Amino acid sequence: MSESQLPPEPTLPWPRFAVLGAGAVGGYYGGLLARAGVPVVLIGRPAFVQAVQAQGLRLQTTTFDERIEVRAASDARAAAGADVVLVCVKSGDTEAAGVALRPHLGPETVVLSLQNGVDNAQRLARVLGRPVVPVVVYVAAGVEAPGHVRHHGRGELVLAPFAQAPWVQAALAHAGIPTTVSQAVPQALWTKLTINCAYNALSAIAARPYGWLWAQPGVPALLHQVVHECVTVAAAEGIALETTALQVEVERIATSMATQLSSTARDLLRGHPTEIDHLNGYVVARAQAHGLQAPVNQALQTLVHVLQAARAAAD
């Protein structure tokens, strides 16, 4: 399917979805599907699940604030019978999620990776022993409290091609989720990784949102250096990125997501493990594999590790 084509009207009932890792991203997309009447179960942490079971999922967006009735469970067994599984766990949990999910997948179940980083679909596929569709997720959302997801902006998905894409796209479109299917997902994943490397760590270090960060002296130049390092490493990986376009996008996000606190910042504030080793740390590791250096990314990774250690020591 070309990127310009719209998904056709479904000739089958809506696919049954399971969302593994229902937090900010999984809760947002799962909530929209449930709100539209598409069958879905959210699989998440016990506190999140208990809140949803007790009072529904509170989904707060820029256009509505509602409580949505949706099935929720804390065990991967709830994915049994699903036609589509959206894997939304943190990058550090990818292999464990695959092990938990593997016994409950049907032979025709489609697995989509809606995760940060560029290698989660491949890692998940190795554990599951079956193809996994990589998806680029463009959404700003956060968990305000157990069972309460707040949407800050965007929400579109870019999917790599797969046989059942029209059926899945139709269900997502019915829920108001914009999607495209593209052969350029590897480039898009690296583009998103670059933007995450620019903002996530710094937002966590300062505990401040993107708009505030961009306004600080020296920060735009620092973020442009992060972009330069990522583009260089991506090129070594065989992925061509456009430096100028990325720098423009980084600046645009300072306005379009001015109030967004990064997921890394939220993890640090809550004492949760971060994805830093799969973001800036991934760029550092791939740079080293190619005999390159990524000093700004390495500094940001190290500072987040120091903050994690300091918080752990204080507890």
ZAKOLMI-24927 format. One record per residue: x, y, z of N, C-alpha, C in turn; residue in three letters; chain. Coordinates in steps of 0.001 Angstrom, whole numbers, always signed. Atoms other than C-alpha are relative to their C-alpha. Example, Ala and Ser with C-alpha at 12.3 -4.5 7.8 and 13.67 -1.06 7.14 Angstrom:
BEGIN
      n.xx      n.yy      n.zz     ca.xx     ca.yy     ca.zz      c.xx      c.yy      c.zz   type   mol
      +890     -1190        +0    +12300     -4500     +7800      +900     +1200        +0    ALA     A
      -820     -1190       -60    +13670     -1060     +7140      -770     +1090      +730    SER     A
This chain:
BEGIN
      n.xx      n.yy      n.zz     ca.xx     ca.yy     ca.zz      c.xx      c.yy      c.zz   type   mol
      +851     -1201        +0        +0        +0        +0      +881     +1243        +0    MET     A
      -772     -1235        +2     +1372     +3430      -841      -446      +876     +1150    SER     A
      +299      -860     -1149     +1501     +6140     +1802     -1184      +916      -281    GLU     A
     +1074      -913      +337     -1103     +8175       -73     -1371      -664       +33    SER     A
     +1281      +697       +38     -3800     +5494       -28      -634       -53     +1381    GLN     A
      +735      +164     -1244     -6462     +5426     +2640      -355     -1461      +177    LEU     A
      +405     +1395      -199     -7302     +2089     +4272     -1434      -206      -453    PRO     A
     +1366      +250      +468    -10401      +497     +2765      -943      -251     +1160    PRO     A
      +982      +365     -1009    -13609       -23     +4643      +156     -1492      +343    GLU     A
      -232     +1396      -361    -13330     -3259     +6623     -1089      -913      -529    PRO     A
      +959     +1015      +418    -14972     -6373     +5229      -162     -1059     +1084    THR     A
       +70      +910     -1134    -14407     -8235     +8517      -373      +807     +1245    LEU     A
      +184      -747     -1252    -15373     -7351    +12099     +1316      +635      +410    PRO     A
     -1223      -632      -478    -12935     -5103    +13892      +930     -1056      +602    TRP     A
      -923      +920      -670     -9793     -6953    +14944       -51      +191     +1507    PRO     A
       -73       -61     -1460     -9452     -7762    +18629     +1428      +384      +375    ARG     A
     -1307      -521      -377     -6598     -5785    +20163      +329      -364     +1443    PHE     A
      -534       +47     -1356     -4442     -6423    +23209     +1154      +989       +50    ALA     A
     -1084      -967      -183     -2120     -3709    +24518      +858      -496     +1154    VAL     A
      -917      +494     -1023      +864     -5130    +26392      +925     +1136      +416    LEU     A
      -761     -1153      -478     +2423     -2434    +28539      -859     +1243       -39    GLY     A
      +947     -1121       +35      -560      -164    +29076      +424     +1055     +1009    ALA     A
      -373     -1169      -787      +957     +3046    +30382      -442     +1220      -774    GLY     A
      +356     -1219      +713     +1086     +6421    +28657      -369      -292     -1453    ALA     A
      +239      +272     +1422     +1390     +5231    +25045     -1086     -1056      -174    VAL     A
      +990     +1064      +127      -537     +1977    +25428     -1372      +413      +484    GLY     A
     +1278      -476      -515     -3226     +3638    +27512      -684      +965      -954    GLY     A
      +574      -961      +945     -3688     +6411    +24969      -630      -718     -1187    TYR     A
      +535      +662     +1185     -4087     +4175    +21924     -1067     -1030      +359    TYR     A
     +1020      +941      -433     -5965     +1472    +23801     -1284      +690      +400    GLY     A
     +1180      -759      -393     -8288     +4070    +25251      -796      +501     -1192    GLY     A
      +700      -464     +1206     -9089     +5521    +21839      -715     -1149      -701    LEU     A
      +645     +1157      +620     -9799     +2050    +20454     -1264      -391      +768    LEU     A
     +1161      +373      -813    -12126     +1211    +23365     -1110     +1030      -132    ALA     A
      +984     -1085      +122    -13864     +4588    +23092      -779      -119     -1308    ARG     A
      +638      +148     +1310    -14619     +3795    +19424      -734     -1315      -155    ALA     A
      +713     +1268       +68    -16061      +389    +20245      +794     -1142      -589    GLY     A
      -857     +1080      +486    -13106     -1654    +18981      +394      -864     +1197    VAL     A
      -315      +850     -1146    -12533     -4689    +21246     +1488       +61      +356    PRO     A
     -1387      -165      -437     -9368     -4195    +23316      +112      -353     +1472    VAL     A
      -311      +226     -1404     -7785     -5322    +26570     +1328      +670      +279    VAL     A
     -1228      -652      -432     -5158     -3280    +28395      +704      -904     +1003    LEU     A
      -794      +842      -895     -2391     -5309    +30059     +1101      +875      +580    ILE     A
      -944      -927      -604      -386     -3287    +32550      +338      -357     +1427    GLY     A
      -387      +194     -1388      +945     -2878    +36053     -1239       -87      +890    ARG     A
     +1187      +208      -853     -1377     -3881    +38922      -702     +1291      +405    PRO     A
      +658     -1235      -446     -1990      -314    +40146      -815      +625     -1122    ALA     A
      +701      -547     +1156     -2952      +860    +36662     -1255      -823      -292    PHE     A
     +1114      +902      +306     -5162     -2178    +36072     -1105      +130     +1031    VAL     A
     +1005      -111     -1055     -6909     -1900    +39425      -794     +1287      -128    GLN     A
      +703     -1273      +161     -7730     +1754    +38791      -967       -53     -1180    ALA     A
      +864       +98     +1178     -9126      +993    +35325     -1183      -916      +273    VAL     A
     +1093      +913      -327    -11167     -1931    +36620     -1019      +660      +929    GLN     A
      +892      -618      -986    -12599      +201    +39420      -817     +1144      -566    ALA     A
      +691     -1219      +438    -13489     +3379    +37564      +192      +341     -1470    GLN     A
      -238      -258     +1410    -12564     +3031    +33901     +1308      +742      -213    GLY     A
     -1204      -744      +361     -9640     +4599    +32078      -361     +1464      -196    LEU     A
      +202     -1431      +242     -9547     +8366    +32400      +980      +421     -1080    ARG     A
      -810      -460     +1116     -8295     +9643    +29046      -265     +1485      -195    LEU     A
      +102     -1460       +67     -7634    +13369    +29040      +801      +475     -1202    GLN     A
      -663      -475     +1213     -6869    +14863    +25638      -258     +1496      -163    THR     A
      +228     -1420      +263     -6884    +18315    +24098     -1438      +292      -393    THR     A
     +1383      -214      +437    -10495    +17770    +22966     -1043      -641      +909    THR     A
      +967      +606      -914    -12119    +15598    +25658      +707      -530     +1234    PHE     A
      -479      +577     -1257    -11701    +14301    +29195     -1091      -953      +465    ASP     A
     +1049      +985      -245    -13629    +11063    +29684      +537     -1207      +757    GLU     A
      -322     +1308      -553    -13687     +7837    +31631      -553     -1053      -948    ARG     A
      +338      +964     +1042    -13735     +4912    +29240        -5     -1402      +598    ILE     A
       +65     +1387      -452    -14882     +1407    +30071      +828      -873      -931    GLU     A
      -879      +834      +804    -12236     -1030    +28903      +508     -1150      +855    VAL     A
      -545     +1149      -720    -11042     -4484    +29885     +1454      +271      +368    ARG     A
     -1374      -179      -450     -7804     -4520    +31878      +436     -1218      +788    ALA     A
      -553     +1153      -694     -5556     -7257    +33214     +1485      +238      +231    ALA     A
     -1419      -154      -303     -2089     -7589    +34688      +830     -1195      -442    SER     A
      -703     +1197      +446     -1147    -10912    +33086       -77      -105     -1517    ASP     A
       -48      +106     +1459       -57    -11513    +29489      -972     -1027      -553    ALA     A
      +987      +975      +461     -2541    -14397    +29317     -1234      +668      -578    ARG     A
     +1160      -732      +519     -5179    -11752    +28623      +112      +263     -1499    ALA     A
      -179      -212     +1440     -3684    -11421    +25123      -499     -1177      -829    ALA     A
      +482     +1168      +734     -4975    -14893    +24190     -1268      +360      -774    ALA     A
     +1154      -296      +840     -7438    -14612    +21329       +83     +1321      -732    GLY     A
      -130     -1286      +682     -6210    -11206    +20176      +441      -201     -1445    ALA     A
      -458       -16     +1389     -5824    -10554    +16462     +1238      +878      -163    ASP     A
     -1100      -965       +73     -3406     -7679    +17064      +481      +279     +1414    VAL     A
      -581      -365     -1291     -1033     -7114    +19982      +893     +1217      -209    VAL     A
      -842     -1193        +1      +419     -3647    +20513      +933      -101     +1198    LEU     A
      -974      +106     -1088     +3614     -4007    +22540      +533     +1402      +287    VAL     A
      -338     -1376      -373     +4222      -748    +24409      +879       +53     +1250    CYS     A
      -829       +33     -1201     +6604     -1825    +27181     +1259      +820      -221    VAL     A
     -1279      -684       +76     +9827       +36    +27989     +1020      -904      -689    LYS     A
      -988      +756      +767    +12820     -1002    +25902      +742     -1028      +843    SER     A
      -687      +944      -863    +14483     -2669    +28869      -811     -1223      +348    GLY     A
      +896     +1122      -317    +11480     -4966    +29260      -382      -814     -1225    ASP     A
      +426      +621     +1255    +11289     -6120    +25640       +96     -1522       +42    THR     A
      -165     +1452        +6    +12702     -9620    +26060      -941      -673      +990    GLU     A
      +893      +589     -1002    +10743    -10314    +29255     -1443       +19      -489    ALA     A
     +1357       -81      +540     +7552     -9135    +27555      -220     -1074     -1061    ALA     A
      +121     +1025     +1020     +8220    -11455    +24638      -160     -1392      +581    GLY     A
      +103     +1304      -658     +8717    -14442    +26925     -1392      -194      +580    VAL     A
     +1330       +94      -604     +5465    -13672    +28755     -1094      -125     -1053    ALA     A
     +1032       -47     +1037     +3527    -13098    +25530       -22     -1246      -874    LEU     A
      -152     +1061     +1002     +4809    -15985    +23399     -1010     -1147      +120    ARG     A
      +926     +1148       -53     +2574    -18815    +24771     -1440      +342      -347    PRO     A
     +1404      -395      +128      -600    -16790    +24216      -342      +566     -1384    HIS     A
      +241      -524     +1341      -244    -15797    +20565      -566     -1087      -902    LEU     A
      +520      +911     +1002     -2337    -17425    +17880      +886       +15     -1233    GLY     A
      -869       +78     +1187      -738    -18452    +14564      -127     +1202      -925    PRO     A
      +209     -1143      +893     -2226    -15425    +12761       +73     +1341      +725    GLU     A
       -41     -1250      -752     -1802    -12852    +15529     +1104      +905      -518    THR     A
      -973     -1002      +437       -59     -9684    +14377      +557      +706     +1237    VAL     A
      -645      -675     -1125     +2461     -8196    +16802      +653     +1277      -524    VAL     A
      -556     -1294      +375     +3314     -4502    +16526      +794      +557     +1174    LEU     A
      -837      -617     -1021     +6132     -2819    +18444      -172     +1511       -39    SER     A
      +182     -1449      -135     +5106      +688    +19569      +926      +461     +1126    LEU     A
      -990      -242     -1040     +8325     +1400    +21473     +1037     +1014      -464    GLN     A
     -1120      -870      +307    +11163     +3892    +21682     +1181      -831      -491    ASN     A
     -1172      +700      +495    +14504     +3059    +20121      -228      -539     -1392    GLY     A
       +72      +455     +1383    +15244     +1412    +16789       +73     -1515      -158    VAL     A
      -243     +1438      +160    +15837     -2267    +17557      -966      -881      +774    ASP     A
      +907      +810      -813    +12894     -3385    +19709      -744     -1053      -802    ASN     A
      +733      +990      +805    +10997     -5096    +16891      +876     -1212      -289    ALA     A
      -905     +1115      +262    +14040     -7188    +16016      +242      -819     +1265    GLN     A
      -233      +718     -1261    +14717     -8060    +19654     -1227      -822      +381    ARG     A
     +1236      +701      -329    +11080     -8989    +20200      -217     -1185      -936    LEU     A
      +167     +1085      +978    +10999    -11075    +17001      +890     -1189      +345    ALA     A
      -895     +1101      -369    +13983    -13103    +18198      -583      -822     +1141    ARG     A
      +587      +713     -1134    +12191    -13971    +21442     -1251      -763      -428    VAL     A
     +1270      +606      +399     +8842    -14704    +19791      +173     -1047     -1093    LEU     A
      -180      +929     +1115    +10284    -16605    +16829      -967      +260     -1131    GLY     A
      +945      -365     +1062     +7986    -14717    +14444      +220     +1475      -334    ARG     A
      -194     -1414      +366     +7927    -11386    +12584      -735      +942      +952    PRO     A
      +613     -1067      -784     +7163     -8224    +14538       +61     +1266      -847    VAL     A
       +86     -1198      +829     +6022     -5039    +12799      +513     +1203      +783    VAL     A
      -432     -1220      -676     +8038     -1951    +13791      -933     +1157      -330    PRO     A
      +911     -1135      +151     +5898     +1145    +14336      +666     +1239      +583    VAL     A
      -498     -1277      -505     +7003     +4747    +14690     -1166      +726      +654    VAL     A
     +1069      -609      -793     +4945     +6452    +17389      +312     +1478      +208    VAL     A
      -161     -1439      -208     +4496    +10215    +17375     -1111      +482      +927    TYR     A
     +1010      -457      -953     +2611    +11044    +20535      +695      +502     +1251    VAL     A
      -451      -501     -1297     +3192    +13072    +23665     -1107      -297     +1005    ALA     A
     +1000      +400      -995     +1375    +11497    +26603      +714      -405     +1271    ALA     A
      -576      +404     -1270     +1938    +10726    +30236     -1061      -575      +914    GLY     A
      +908      +531     -1020      +396     +8821    +33130        -5      +974     +1164    VAL     A
      +115      -979     -1082      -852    +11421    +35595      -200      -679     +1350    GLU     A
      +276      +795     -1203     -2010     +8816    +38118      -449     -1360      -506    ALA     A
      +468     +1304      +477     -2941     +5120    +37985     -1377      +106      -668    PRO     A
     +1266       -46      +723     -5663     +4785    +35367      -329     +1335      -625    GLY     A
      +244     -1334      +560     -5292     +8409    +34210     +1122      +334      -979    HIS     A
      -961      -322     +1053     -3551     +9105    +30880      -348     +1367      -562    VAL     A
      +210     -1339      +566     -3089    +12663    +29652      +771      +126     -1308    ARG     A
      -572      -172     +1335     -2448    +13417    +25991      +404     +1459      -171    HIS     A
      -512     -1361      +167      -271    +16469    +25233       +74      +424     -1465    HIS     A
       -78      -406     +1390       -72    +16337    +21452      +312     -1150      -943    GLY     A
      -218      +933     +1100      +134    +14462    +18147      -683     -1340      +276    ARG     A
      +656     +1293      -196      -781    +10774    +17933       +61      -913     -1208    GLY     A
       -27      +815     +1209        +1     +9457    +14448      +988     -1155      +119    GLU     A
      -839     +1194       +41     +1569     +6076    +13736      +468      -240     -1432    LEU     A
      -524      +428     +1300     +3798     +4943    +10860      +390     -1464      +137    VAL     A
      -175     +1442       -96     +3737     +1184    +10281      +820      -521     -1172    LEU     A
      -645      +723     +1093     +6090     -1007     +8296     -1051      -871      -690    ALA     A
     +1005      +796      +731     +4219     -2996     +5603      -177     -1404      +590    PRO     A
      +305     +1381      -380     +2492     -6257     +6590     -1349      -359      -605    PHE     A
     +1146      +468      +786      -259     -8364     +5084     -1333      +531      +502    ALA     A
     +1292      -391      -569     -3063     -7398     +7477      -116     +1509      +218    GLN     A
       -19     -1439      -255     -2241     -3677     +7393     -1330      +703      -303    ALA     A
     +1259      -720      +258     -5515     -2539     +5706     -1046      -218     +1080    PRO     A
      +966      +323     -1061     -7629     -4305     +8348      +339      +755     +1282    TRP     A
      -435      -675     -1225     -5587     -2901    +11215      -131     +1506      -152    VAL     A
      +122     -1433      +243     -5437      +567     +9676     -1449      +476       +88    GLN     A
     +1408      -384       -29     -9211      +635     +9272      -499      +131     +1431    ALA     A
      +407       -73     -1398     -9717       -96    +12970      +605     +1213      +683    ALA     A
      -657     -1161      -601     -7182     +2534    +13991      -621     +1298      -494    LEU     A
      +640     -1202      +543     -8750     +5100    +11656     -1376      +207      +616    ALA     A
     +1313       -83      -646    -12178     +4311    +13122      +115      +595     +1402    HIS     A
      -231      -530     -1349    -10695     +5199    +16532      +607     +1396       -19    ALA     A
      -549     -1348       +94     -9356     +8500    +15219     +1515       +48       +94    GLY     A
     -1458       +81       -77     -5723     +7347    +15083      +552       +57     -1423    ILE     A
      -541       -93     +1362     -3944     +8572    +11920     +1152      -983      -190    PRO     A
     -1072      +945      +291     -1723     +5934    +10315      +411       +88     -1462    THR     A
      -475      +248     +1351      +401     +5441     +7253      +819     -1284       +36    THR     A
      -875     +1164      +160     +2208     +2349     +5983     +1134      +434      -908    VAL     A
     -1146      -537      +726     +5708     +3089     +4779     +1169      -976        +5    SER     A
     -1239      +755       +72     +8842     +1335     +3598     +1131      +714      +735    GLN     A
     -1068      -819      -581    +10832     +4134     +5255        -4       -16     +1527    ALA     A
       +47       +58     -1463    +10197     +3029     +8856     +1392       +10      +638    VAL     A
     -1327       -90      -635    +13921     +2422     +9592      +522     +1433      +104    PRO     A
      -425     -1399       -45    +14705     +6037     +8664      -825      +786     +1009    GLN     A
      +869      -710      -933    +11695     +7248    +10646      +337      -335     +1451    ALA     A
      -380      +383     -1361    +12769     +5255    +13717     +1275      +714      +426    LEU     A
     -1232      -716      -326    +16230     +6798    +13551      -265     +1497      +173    TRP     A
      +362     -1412      -162    +14690    +10246    +13106      -593      +239     +1382    THR     A
      +601      -139     -1327    +12582     +9747    +16213     +1037      -215     +1097    LYS     A
     -1054      +233      -971    +15560     +8315    +18097      +841     +1255      +180    LEU     A
      -807     -1216       -72    +17534    +11448    +17256      -697     +1081      +816    THR     A
      +752     -1012      -747    +14794    +13713    +18588       -81      -374     +1476    ILE     A
        +4      +455     -1393    +14497    +11593    +21733     +1353      +232      +656    ASN     A
     -1334      -228      -560    +18265    +11793    +22210      +216     +1477      +309    CYS     A
      -162     -1432      -220    +18059    +15565    +21929      -706      +457     +1277    ALA     A
      +807      -564     -1084    +15328    +16103    +24515      -108      -857     +1263    TYR     A
      +370      +827     -1147    +14799    +13094    +26783      +928      +160     +1186    ASN     A
      -953       -51     -1106    +17986    +13140    +28839       +29     +1386      +627    ALA     A
      -102     -1361      -536    +18174    +16918    +29171     -1249      +374      +795    LEU     A
     +1233      -236      -745    +14530    +17108    +30233       +49      -699     +1359    SER     A
      -122      +738     -1261    +15288    +14467    +32867      +989      +661      +943    ALA     A
     -1030      -626      -837    +18432    +16214    +34121      -523     +1283      +640    ILE     A
      +517     -1268      -517    +16676    +19567    +34482     -1376      -127      +638    ALA     A
     +1378      +190      -444    +13232    +18124    +35313      -887     +1139      -510    ALA     A
      +736     -1093      +626    +11794    +20687    +32904      -488      -433     -1383    ARG     A
      +554      +363     +1311     +9669    +20511    +29720      +805      +592     -1151    PRO     A
      -783      -319     +1185    +10884    +21006    +26177       +69     +1500      -299    TYR     A
        +3     -1425      +303     +9841    +24610    +25700      +934      +773      +914    GLY     A
      -886      -656      -971    +11646    +25725    +28855     +1456      -284      -345    TRP     A
     -1378      +364      +321    +14778    +23838    +27838      +529      +810     -1174    LEU     A
      -455      -678     +1213    +14969    +25399    +24380      +320     +1470      +268    TRP     A
      -197     -1422      -291    +14805    +28900    +25897     +1267      +274      +802    ALA     A
     -1190      -207      -821    +17934    +28357    +27998     +1233      +238      -883    GLN     A
     -1204      -286      +800    +21232    +29820    +26709      +862     -1250      -172    PRO     A
      -888     +1115      +299    +23415    +27228    +25031      -702     -1296      -357    GLY     A
      +696     +1264      +244    +20745    +24541    +24770      -217      -267     -1488    VAL     A
      +152      +311     +1431    +19926    +24925    +21050     +1289      -530      -632    PRO     A
     -1267      +473      +560    +23619    +24529    +20184      +322     -1412      +479    ALA     A
      -243     +1337      -545    +23883    +21502    +22468      -860     -1037      -723    LEU     A
      +892      +946      +670    +20855    +19831    +20868      +402      -205     -1455    LEU     A
      -469      +155     +1380    +22209    +20514    +17400     +1221      -918       -60    HIS     A
     -1143      +905       -31    +25417    +18720    +18404      -462     -1454      +181    GLN     A
      +573     +1334      -146    +23345    +15733    +19562      -493      -506     -1352    VAL     A
      +512      +373     +1324    +21628    +15724    +16159     +1146      -392      -925    VAL     A
     -1146      +288      +871    +24984    +15842    +14362      +595     -1370      +300    HIS     A
      -543     +1308      -366    +26286    +12839    +16302      -912     -1127      -462    GLU     A
      +953     +1046      +400    +23118    +10826    +15649        +2      -208     -1503    CYS     A
       -16      +104     +1461    +23190    +11596    +11923     +1252      -732      -461    VAL     A
     -1261      +651      +363    +26832    +10495    +11728       -56     -1496      +274    THR     A
       +90     +1412      -357    +26157     +7206    +13522     -1020      -707      -887    VAL     A
     +1004      +595      +882    +23012     +6549    +11485      +591      -285     -1376    ALA     A
      -630      +206     +1307    +25031     +6985     +8291      +895     -1236       +13    ALA     A
      -843     +1193      -130    +27481     +4368     +9534      -834     -1276       +42    ALA     A
      +922     +1140       -53    +24478     +2078    +10061      -746      -199     -1321    GLU     A
      +658      +107     +1295    +23349     +2637     +6485     -1311      +754       -84    GLY     A
     +1240      -788       -33    +20555     +5070     +7378      +340     +1458      -287    ILE     A
      -275     -1381      +387    +20621     +8452     +5615     -1031      +936      +628    ALA     A
      +864     -1002      -624    +19200    +11329     +7681      +432     +1387      -466    LEU     A
      -270     -1363      +431    +18970    +15015     +6789      +201      +887     +1229    GLU     A
      -337      -767     -1201    +20734    +17150     +9406      -852     +1251      +142    THR     A
      +731     -1269       -87    +19042    +20447     +8570     -1468      -237      +347    THR     A
     +1408      +295      -276    +15546    +18931     +8556      -185      -427     +1454    ALA     A
       +95      +431     -1393    +16200    +17286    +11920      +154     +1169      +957    LEU     A
      -188     -1161      -875    +17455    +20512    +13453     -1243      +889        +4    GLN     A
     +1252      -761       +70    +14315    +22284    +12233     -1079      -682      +832    VAL     A
     +1003      +735      -760    +12161    +19531    +13744      +242      +115     +1499    GLU     A
      -325      -158     -1424    +13976    +19744    +17082      -470     +1367      +499    VAL     A
      +447     -1338      -399    +13283    +23485    +17178     -1534       +82       +15    GLU     A
     +1469       -37       +68     +9635    +22973    +16156      -626      -657     +1222    ARG     A
      +552      +728     -1141     +9059    +20496    +18977       +31      +849     +1262    ILE     A
       -56      -892     -1153    +10106    +23150    +21478     -1266      +837      +120    ALA     A
     +1262      -744        -4     +6902    +24952    +20469     -1202      -934       +22    THR     A
     +1169      +875      +125     +4537    +22110    +19517      -183      -890     +1227    SER     A
       +75      +810     -1214     +5358    +20115    +22686      +659      +750     +1160    MET     A
      -685      -855      -978     +6413    +23000    +24898      -197      -456     +1441    ALA     A
      +298      +395     -1385     +4769    +21563    +28033      +368     -1442      +310    THR     A
      -261     +1425      -177     +5960    +17983    +27540     +1257      -236      +822    GLN     A
     -1124      +516      -756     +8199    +16422    +30164      +340     -1362      -583    LEU     A
      -365     +1239      +684    +10167    +13547    +28670      -336     -1225      +838    SER     A
      +250     +1262      -707     +9454     +9925    +29527     +1157      -338      +929    SER     A
     -1157      +229      -866    +12981     +9718    +30940      -114      +826     +1273    THR     A
      +200      -845     -1179    +12219    +12623    +33259     -1073      -583      +914    ALA     A
     +1069      +582      -815     +8985    +10994    +34397      +482     -1263      +718    ARG     A
      -536     +1206      -630    +10784     +7714    +35050      +899      +357     +1182    ASP     A
      -900      -397     -1084    +13449     +9448    +37137      -786      +521     +1196    LEU     A
      +785      -585     -1088    +10888    +11383    +39158      -750     -1067      +785    LEU     A
      +752     +1067      -662     +9030     +8160    +39951      +903     -1111      +517    ARG     A
      -915     +1035      -453    +12155     +6149    +40699       -27     -1255      -839    GLY     A
       +57     +1148      +898    +11596     +3850    +37707     +1273       -80      -849    HIS     A
     -1119       +97      +949    +14347     +2497    +35421      -306      +820     -1253    PRO     A
      +194      -792     +1212    +14861     +4726    +32398      +403      -805     -1238    THR     A
      -392      +614     +1273    +15354     +3877    +28716     +1277      +620      -560    GLU     A
     -1122      -779      +505    +18512     +5976    +28477     +1010      -851      -769    ILE     A
      -965      +852      +700    +20690     +3022    +27414      -499      -422     -1370    ASP     A
      +574      +331     +1302    +18317     +2426    +24492      -230     +1259      -838    HIS     A
      +123     -1267      +717    +18310     +6104    +23489     +1409      +542      -243    LEU     A
     -1360      -513      +161    +21530     +8120    +23887     +1029     -1124      +104    ASN     A
      -937     +1107      -166    +23252     +4936    +25063       +98      -880     -1234    GLY     A
       -31      +791     +1236    +22286     +3113    +21871      +880      +679     -1044    TYR     A
      -831      -750      +945    +23874     +5854    +19778     +1470      -141      +377    VAL     A
     -1380      +155      -466    +27029     +5649    +21902      +536     -1389      -346    VAL     A
      -437     +1370      +262    +27196     +1856    +21549      +233      -235     -1492    ALA     A
      -176      +193     +1434    +26700     +1925    +17777     +1167      +839      -530    ARG     A
     -1162      -801      +385    +29248     +4736    +17456     +1283      -781      +284    ALA     A
     -1191      +769      -365    +31809     +2610    +19280      +183     -1200      -916    GLN     A
       -80     +1155      +896    +30973      -369    +17062      +591      +371     -1349    ALA     A
      -510      -462     +1285    +31928     +1736    +14035     +1290      +813      +151    HIS     A
     -1224      -758      -220    +35018     +3302    +15605      -207     +1502       +26    GLY     A
      +340     -1421       -77    +33249     +6645    +16037      -166      +419     +1457    LEU     A
      +250      -533     -1329    +32658     +8901    +19022     -1297      +806        -6    GLN     A
     +1220      -787      -174    +29462    +10483    +20324       +58      +628     +1394    ALA     A
      -285      -491     -1362    +30695    +12562    +23286     -1171      +683      +688    PRO     A
     +1125      -684      -654    +27569    +14656    +23893     -1045     -1024      +417    VAL     A
      +925     +1071      -376    +25302    +11617    +23814      +535      -787     +1196    ASN     A
      -597      +749     -1109    +27735     +9833    +26128       -93      +791     +1307    GLN     A
      +107      -832     -1195    +27740    +12760    +28557     -1427        -1      +540    ALA     A
     +1393        -4      -436    +23938    +12857    +28641      -377     -1346      +613    LEU     A
      +259     +1331      -558    +23753     +9090    +29195      +604      -130     +1393    GLN     A
      -689      +104     -1286    +26284     +9298    +32020      -695      +829     +1072    THR     A
      +668      -859      -981    +24494    +12186    +33728     -1322      -601      +475    LEU     A
     +1241      +660      -418    +21198    +10298    +33713      +320     -1171      +922    VAL     A
      -413     +1088      -892    +22976     +7270    +35208      +373      +532     +1387    HIS     A
      -389      -596     -1284    +24441     +9526    +37912     -1242      +406      +796    VAL     A
     +1239      -382      -677    +20999    +10922    +38710      -745     -1214      +528    LEU     A
      +646     +1230      -461    +19555     +7416    +38902      +687      -537     +1250    GLN     A
      -761      +508     -1139    +22326     +6325    +41272      -203      +876     +1227    ALA     A
      +178      -922     -1126    +21923     +9428    +43428     -1371      -169      +636    ALA     A
     +1352      +189      -550    +18182     +8907    +43774      -106     -1333      +740    ARG     A
       +29     +1305      -666    +18696     +5226    +44611      +709       +61     +1339    ALA     A
      -746      -111     -1252    +21251     +6132    +47266      -751      +780     +1054    ALA     A
      +748      -837      -946    +18911     +8686    +48817     -1210      -732      +577    ALA     A
     +1204      +718      -452    +16040     +6195    +49181      +292      -919     +1176    ASP     A
